[in-house]
Amino acid sequence: MGEVGASSSKHHMIGGDGPNSYARNSAYQKELLVSAEDLVRELISKHVDTDLETFRIADLGCSVGPNAFLAVDNIIAAVEERCGAHVPEFQVFFNDLIGNDFNTLFKLLPPSRNYLAAAAPGSFHGRLFPRGSIHLAHCSTALHWLSAAPEKPNKGRIHYSGAGKDVRDAYRAQYERDMDAFLSARGLELVPGGLVLLLLIGFPDGYLLASDSSIGHAFHTLGSCLYEMAKMGKIGEEEVDSFNLPFYYPSRTEVEAVIVANGVFDVERVAEMGAPMRRDPDAASVVSHMRAVVGVLVEERFGSGIVEQVFELHLNKLLERPILDHTHHKETIYFLFLKRKAFS
Ligand SMILES: C[S@@+](CC[C@H](N)C(=O)[O-])C[C@H]1O[C@@H](n2cnc3c(N)ncnc32)[C@H](O)[C@@H]1O
């Protein structure tokens, strides 16, 4: 069967529903899901079989919600519309890494939902479900998470943004391996003709993610806070040098090349959604979002003792210097709709 939910990684979002939680700091991801609703409806109406008794959906990298429920509701509404009088029963598997706060996720489940819910903990880079059992796999703004950050010395930085070619190449190679593993696992788990719906954060071809983009700037600022903590003697400088964030933002060409080389799926549709949040966020919400996403990684590497101070420093830096406005949102959101080729 291959590795089940294979990953040594423990990283995940901040759980619960407190002020730093992902549940309260995921408006950006929600806007993406809303902007994809019409496309999801259109494609499901063309590609879903109408004679099924049970329709199984997997939401991969669901985090703590409420976005997971929104995505699922939209998919189910589209399948219902497509199936008319013969509506199947729906079963939804919520997947995330084992450290995800599944308790909070399930406490937030809408009481009046029209599906049966289950958890599927583990890494989506490995197997999660039996062969040929899933009809639609959905994964939104999660595939930029690598299974591991490249172990390349990266002095002065915590990401490939602004780094040299060797560091960028190591990130890209890791991304290609991870995406290929993701597709191969889904290839086994989906029924023939099964569907994969992806929302990915990427950058245009040839764009070198730099500090003039909001993502590059955010990582650069977080890196400078960690180096400042090292100067204060709170953490070791070498520890920061060897700390790389496990995120890669591919171009459309890179994603399509991995899908074609993997060979299991036909690409039915690719659309560029543009970047959401075309208004300027305030410094506090930028830091809250960053903390919800990378707080656990910082804690894992440097210990819980410094997290509060790191993000306080981060906020002060953003308040001192003008924050990058929405014109620096250089990322593109790719919507991909894939169809499992028939088993040979
Ligand atoms: C930015 S959140 C997106 C959550 C949700 N899909 C949404 O649209 O709001 C990314 C999620 O992917 C999860 N994730 C990252 N790597 C993963 C992996 N290898 N397997 C499963 N989940 C993963 C993270 O733990 C996190 O909860």
The ligand as an SDF file (V2000), in Angstrom:
LIG
                    3D

 27 29  0  0  0  0  0  0  0  0999 V2000
   -3.7550   27.4510    5.0380 C   0  0  0  0  0  0  0  0  0  0  0  0
   -4.4940   26.0170    5.7330 S   0  0  0  0  0  0  0  0  0  0  0  0
   -5.8700   25.8430    4.6570 C   0  0  0  0  0  0  0  0  0  0  0  0
   -7.0460   25.2870    5.3800 C   0  0  0  0  0  0  0  0  0  0  0  0
   -8.3360   25.1850    4.5960 C   0  0  0  0  0  0  0  0  0  0  0  0
   -8.2220   24.2390    3.5030 N   0  0  0  0  0  0  0  0  0  0  0  0
   -8.7900   26.5300    4.0950 C   0  0  0  0  0  0  0  0  0  0  0  0
   -8.9990   26.6680    2.8860 O   0  0  0  0  0  0  0  0  0  0  0  0
   -8.9580   27.4480    4.8980 O   0  0  0  0  0  0  0  0  0  0  0  0
   -3.4050   24.6860    5.2430 C   0  0  0  0  0  0  0  0  0  0  0  0
   -3.6890   23.3740    6.0140 C   0  0  0  0  0  0  0  0  0  0  0  0
   -2.9720   22.3180    5.3650 O   0  0  0  0  0  0  0  0  0  0  0  0
   -2.5150   21.4450    6.3760 C   0  0  0  0  0  0  0  0  0  0  0  0
   -1.4320   20.6200    5.8530 N   0  0  0  0  0  0  0  0  0  0  0  0
   -0.1720   21.0030    5.5520 C   0  0  0  0  0  0  0  0  0  0  0  0
    0.5510   19.9520    5.1170 N   0  0  0  0  0  0  0  0  0  0  0  0
   -0.2990   18.8820    5.1460 C   0  0  0  0  0  0  0  0  0  0  0  0
   -0.1390   17.5110    4.8060 C   0  0  0  0  0  0  0  0  0  0  0  0
    1.0310   17.0360    4.3720 N   0  0  0  0  0  0  0  0  0  0  0  0
   -1.1970   16.6820    4.9660 N   0  0  0  0  0  0  0  0  0  0  0  0
   -2.3910   17.1390    5.4140 C   0  0  0  0  0  0  0  0  0  0  0  0
   -2.5990   18.4520    5.7510 N   0  0  0  0  0  0  0  0  0  0  0  0
   -1.5610   19.3030    5.6090 C   0  0  0  0  0  0  0  0  0  0  0  0
   -2.0670   22.3780    7.4720 C   0  0  0  0  0  0  0  0  0  0  0  0
   -1.9590   21.6980    8.7150 O   0  0  0  0  0  0  0  0  0  0  0  0
   -3.2020   23.4020    7.4380 C   0  0  0  0  0  0  0  0  0  0  0  0
   -4.2250   23.0700    8.3180 O   0  0  0  0  0  0  0  0  0  0  0  0
  1  2  1  0
  2  3  1  0
  2 10  1  0
  3  4  1  0
  4  5  1  0
  5  6  1  0
  5  7  1  0
  7  8  2  0
  7  9  1  0
 10 11  1  0
 11 12  1  0
 11 26  1  0
 12 13  1  0
 13 14  1  0
 13 24  1  0
 14 15  1  0
 14 23  1  0
 15 16  2  0
 16 17  1  0
 17 18  1  0
 17 23  2  0
 18 19  1  0
 18 20  2  0
 20 21  1  0
 21 22  2  0
 22 23  1  0
 24 25  1  0
 24 26  1  0
 26 27  1  0
M  CHG  2   2   1   9  -1
M  END
$$$$
